[in-house]
């Protein structure tokens, strides 16, 4: 297998993401560790009623908050032992994210009288038991969190575009690499430009929902692919999997149903935004079909 482009650049980006991740997790660790001693149990027994629409909207935000594990396999081509590292990293990411975000929510809701009335509940709760310094600590951690997320998305997103161009599914422009650094410079610039445009175009909550819709589409597609890969007519043409989900088709079908159900929580405007993104991807794919380029050409193009 050919190694991915820009191994040195990936290593540098990985260090940057690690530093930003530590800067995000350390304030949350302090918030959770200290805040658990200040929660009031009665705050969890008087929950306000919610409508089905509110539950659906909350589920979409939860997909964004607890998601992200799906990008773990993206830089697998740069890993020394992806068969060993990728499964462990995927499961560890899911477990760690679930534990940290759930505990942070427990502290915020247990400390604040009405957490729904606070636009910055984590920072406000930290200010209650850590004073003004606590609010500043969480604010700094939030900035590092957003910076780390953006850095990680640019790293992963650009490699997705490069891989699609390498396989002839996107125009070869996205697969062009810089001769000196061996990085997919066009894919990086495009990913960064799209991220900047989205950041300037709307609120965080709206963008988070659109991101969640894109993830739901990917989750449902992966579940559908699992059904196809498990079919008898297909299994003979591919190498046998080292792990097969139990209960036959039940788990993929449930996953598809959950994805469709959660997607109903989106508004019409959010669905239109998601469809517009799909249309753009389909347009780029159509351009590539109109001007077919061999996969090898995409990976060998030099910028």
C-alpha positions in Angstrom: 0.0 0.0 0.0 1.3 3.4 -0.9 1.8 5.7 2.1 -0.4 8.8 2.2 1.0 12.2 1.2 2.7 14.6 3.6 3.7 12.2 6.4 5.8 15.0 8.0 2.9 17.4 7.7 0.6 14.9 9.3 3.0 14.5 12.2 3.2 18.2 12.8 -0.6 18.5 12.5 -1.0 15.6 15.0 1.2 17.4 17.5 -0.8 20.6 17.2 -4.1 18.7 17.6 -2.7 16.9 20.7 -1.7 20.2 22.3 -5.1 21.7 21.6 -6.8 18.6 22.9 -5.0 18.7 26.2 -5.8 22.4 26.5 -9.5 21.5 26.1 -9.6 18.4 28.3 -7.6 19.9 31.3 -10.2 22.6 32.0 -13.0 20.1 31.7 -11.2 17.7 34.1 -10.9 20.5 36.7 -14.6 21.5 36.1 -15.8 17.9 36.5 -13.5 17.0 39.4 -14.3 20.0 41.5 -17.9 20.5 40.3 -19.1 17.0 41.4 -18.9 18.1 45.0 -21.2 21.0 44.4 -24.1 19.4 42.5 -27.6 19.3 44.0 -29.5 16.0 43.5 -32.9 17.7 43.5 -32.0 19.5 40.2 -32.4 16.1 38.4 -35.9 15.3 39.8 -37.7 18.4 38.5 -37.2 18.3 34.8 -39.4 20.4 32.5 -41.7 18.8 30.0 -40.4 18.6 26.4 -42.2 18.2 23.1 -41.3 15.7 20.4 -39.9 18.5 18.3 -37.6 19.6 21.1 -36.5 16.1 21.7 -35.6 15.7 18.0 -33.7 18.9 17.9 -31.8 17.9 21.1 -31.0 14.5 19.5 -29.4 16.2 16.5 -27.2 18.3 18.8 -26.2 15.2 20.7 -25.1 13.6 17.4 -22.7 16.5 17.0 -21.5 16.5 20.6 -21.0 12.7 20.9 -19.9 12.2 17.3 -16.6 12.6 15.6 -15.3 9.1 16.1 -16.0 8.4 12.4 -13.0 10.4 11.4 -10.6 8.2 13.3 -10.0 5.8 10.4 -9.4 8.7 7.9 -5.6 9.1 8.5 -5.2 5.3 8.9 -3.0 5.4 5.8 -0.4 7.2 7.9 -0.6 4.8 10.8 2.1 2.2 11.4 -0.4 -0.6 12.3 -3.9 0.5 11.4 -5.4 -2.9 11.9 -4.5 -2.7 15.6 -4.7 1.1 16.2 -7.9 2.1 14.4 -10.3 -0.2 16.2 -8.9 0.7 19.6 -8.8 4.4 18.8 -12.4 4.3 17.6 -13.8 2.6 20.7 -11.6 4.7 23.0 -12.9 7.9 21.4 -16.6 6.9 21.8 -16.1 5.9 25.4 -14.0 8.9 26.4 -16.3 11.4 24.7 -19.4 9.8 26.2 -17.9 9.9 29.7 -16.6 13.5 29.6 -19.6 15.1 28.0 -22.1 13.3 30.2 -20.2 14.2 33.4 -19.9 17.8 32.3 -23.6 18.0 31.7 -24.3 16.4 35.1 -22.2 19.0 36.8 -23.7 21.9 34.9 -27.3 20.8 35.5 -26.6 19.9 39.1 -25.0 23.3 39.9 -27.2 25.8 37.9 -30.8 26.4 38.9 -32.1 26.4 35.4 -29.4 25.3 33.0 -31.6 25.9 29.9 -31.7 29.6 30.6 -27.9 29.9 30.3 -26.2 30.4 26.9 -22.8 29.3 28.3 -23.8 26.8 31.0 -20.3 25.2 31.5 -18.6 28.6 32.0 -21.5 29.8 34.2 -21.4 26.7 36.4 -17.7 27.0 36.7 -18.0 30.6 37.9 -20.4 29.4 40.7 -17.9 27.1 42.4 -14.5 28.4 41.0 -15.3 32.1 40.8 -14.4 34.4 37.9 -11.2 32.4 37.3 -13.4 29.3 36.6 -15.3 31.1 33.9 -12.1 32.3 32.3 -10.6 28.8 32.5 -13.6 27.3 30.7 -13.6 30.1 28.1 -10.0 29.5 27.3 -10.7 25.8 27.0 -13.6 26.5 24.7 -11.3 28.5 22.4 -8.7 25.7 22.3 -11.5 23.2 21.7 -12.8 25.0 18.7 -9.3 25.5 17.4 -8.5 21.9 17.8 -11.7 20.8 16.2 -11.0 23.1 13.2 -7.4 21.8 12.9 -8.6 18.2 13.0 -11.4 18.7 10.5 -9.0 20.4 8.0 -6.6 17.4 8.5 -9.2 14.8 8.0 -11.4 16.6 5.5 -8.5 17.3 3.1 -7.5 13.7 3.2 -11.0 12.6 2.4 -11.0 14.9 -0.7 -7.5 13.6 -1.7 -8.7 10.0 -1.3 -11.8 10.6 -3.5 -9.6 12.3 -6.1 -7.1 9.5 -6.0 -9.9 7.0 -6.7 -11.2 9.1 -9.6 -14.4 10.1 -7.8 -13.5 13.8 -7.7 -11.7 16.1 -10.1 -7.9 15.5 -10.1 -7.4 19.1 -8.8 -8.3 17.9 -5.3 -5.6 15.2 -5.5 -2.8 17.5 -6.5 0.1 17.5 -4.0 3.0 19.9 -3.5 6.2 18.4 -4.6 8.3 19.7 -1.7 6.1 18.8 1.2 4.0 16.1 -0.4 0.8 17.6 1.0 -2.6 17.8 -0.8 -2.4 21.6 -0.9 -5.5 22.1 -3.0 -7.7 19.9 -0.8 -6.4 21.7 2.3 -7.2 25.1 0.9 -10.6 24.0 -0.3 -11.4 22.5 3.1 -10.2 25.5 5.0 -12.2 27.9 2.7 -15.4 25.9 3.2 -14.9 25.8 7.0 -14.4 29.6 7.1 -17.5 30.2 5.0 -19.6 28.0 7.3 -18.2 29.7 10.4 -19.1 33.1 9.1 -22.5 32.2 7.6 -24.6 31.2 10.7 -24.8 30.4 14.4 -22.9 27.6 16.1 -26.1 25.6 16.8 -27.3 25.8 13.1 -23.9 24.6 11.8 -23.8 21.9 14.4 -27.2 20.6 13.2 -26.0 20.6 9.6 -22.9 18.7 10.6 -25.1 16.2 12.5 -27.2 15.7 9.4 -24.1 14.9 7.3 -23.0 12.4 10.0 -26.4 10.8 10.0 -26.2 10.3 6.3 -22.7 8.7 6.6 -23.9 6.5 9.5 -26.9 5.3 7.6 -24.8 4.7 4.5 -22.3 2.7 6.5 -25.1 0.6 8.0 -26.6 0.0 4.5 -23.1 -0.9 3.2 -22.8 -3.5 6.0 -26.0 -5.1 4.8 -24.6 -5.3 1.3 -21.2 -6.6 2.5 -22.9 -9.3 4.5 -25.0 -10.5 1.6 -24.1 -14.0 0.2 -23.9 -12.6 -3.4 -21.1 -10.2 -2.3 -19.1 -12.0 0.4 -17.4 -14.2 -2.1 -15.7 -11.2 -3.9 -14.1 -9.6 -0.9 -11.7 -10.7 1.9 -13.5 -12.1 4.9 -13.9 -9.5 7.7 -12.0 -10.0 11.0 -15.0 -8.8 13.0 -18.7 -9.4 12.1 -21.5 -7.7 14.0 -23.8 -10.2 15.8 -27.5 -10.6 15.3 -27.3 -10.6 11.5 -29.0 -7.7 9.8 -30.7 -6.5 13.0 -28.1 -3.9 14.2 -27.6 -2.2 10.8 -31.4 -2.0 10.3 -31.9 -0.5 13.7 -29.0 2.0 13.0 -30.7 3.1 9.8 -34.0 3.5 11.6 -32.4 5.6 14.3 -30.7 7.8 11.8 -33.9 8.5 9.9 -35.8 9.1 13.1 -33.3 11.7 14.4 -33.1 13.4 11.0 -36.9 14.2 11.5 -35.8 16.6 14.2 -34.2 19.0 11.7 -36.1 22.0 10.4 -36.8 22.5 6.7 -34.1 25.2 6.4 -31.5 22.8 7.9 -32.6 20.0 5.5 -32.3 22.3 2.6 -28.8 23.2 3.7 -27.9 19.6 3.9 -29.4 18.9 0.4 -27.5 21.8 -1.0 -24.2 20.3 0.3 -25.1 17.0 -1.3 -25.9 18.7 -4.6 -22.5 20.4 -4.6 -20.8 17.0 -4.0 -22.9 15.4 -6.8 -21.9 18.3 -9.1 -18.2 17.7 -8.5 -18.7 14.0 -9.0 -20.6 14.7 -12.3 -17.7 16.9 -13.5 -15.3 14.1 -12.8 -17.5 11.6 -14.7 -17.6 14.0 -17.7 -13.8 14.2 -17.7 -12.6 10.9 -16.4 -9.1 10.7 -14.9 -7.3 7.5 -14.0 -6.8 7.2 -10.2 -3.0 7.1 -10.6 -3.1 10.5 -12.3 -4.8 12.1 -9.3 -2.2 10.8 -6.9 0.8 11.7 -9.1 -0.2 15.2 -9.9 2.2 17.7 -8.6 1.4 21.3 -7.6 
